[in-house]
Amino acid sequence: MAKLKILKKKRTGRDNTGQVVVRHQGGMHKRFLRVIDFRREKRDMPGTVLAIEYDPNRTVAIALVSYADGEKRYVLAPEGLKAKDVIIAGQNVEVKPGNAMPLSQMPVGTFVHNIELSPGRGGQLARGAGTYALVSAREGDFVHLKLPSGELRKVRADGYGTIGQLGNIEWKNTVFGKAGRMRHRGIRPTVRGVAQNPRSHPHGGGEGRSGIGMPSPKTVYGRKAVGKTRRPKKYSNKYILERRKTKHG
């Protein structure tokens, strides 16, 4: 039986020489990593929800599920799932929150989360608090999904998804209140580029308060930071039917 919790390795944002390689990371509170069953591999086996638990590593609550063979696993908890509820994953199961099934079996208009991009790989889409995708159409081997970003995308119909909208919907309105709470989460301060020196950021330098001094803003690594920054030949372009709505197009 796999462990439900393992010690979370600290990510300080530095390499073995002590140099910062990932900015804004460090100082996280010591914690356990809850092992989540994103694949929902226990097919056609009912599981009873023992408890809804807080997970410090994610925005949504998790459900501890005990299956008929005695094994326990964590799954993401959708809105409305309660202790003592029974959930199941399989080809022909009831359409209710917490149940997992292939996207091809879901009625049009269904809310779905924890969606597989590649069958068997485990859910990768719609895993944050309050998120869901909408099954908008079926087309051959694909299902059209309206994603939380507003993007309309084709996804393999034989991939699995879980019914329902994820819980903790009000998380986006959380006021963290003080800097120390962000440091406990492992998030270090973010400094504006124009306030740095020229060696640290392309926007840096100048006398007193000055602008960025270039036609287009850049990242700290020198790449353009606004406009259409997606790679023109990205492999997934053929699956996107409608781009997400952004301020810069």
PyMOL commands that set and color helices and strands:
alter all, ss='L'
color gray80, all
select helices_A, chain A and resi 103-105+169-173+179-184+193-195+235-239
alter helices_A, ss='H'
color red, helices_A
select strands_A, chain A and resi 5-7+32-34+47-53+62-67+72-76+86-87+100-102+111-113+115-116+123-125+133-139+142-146+152-156+160-163+240-242
alter strands_A, ss='S'
color yellow, strands_A
deselect
rebuild
show_as cartoon
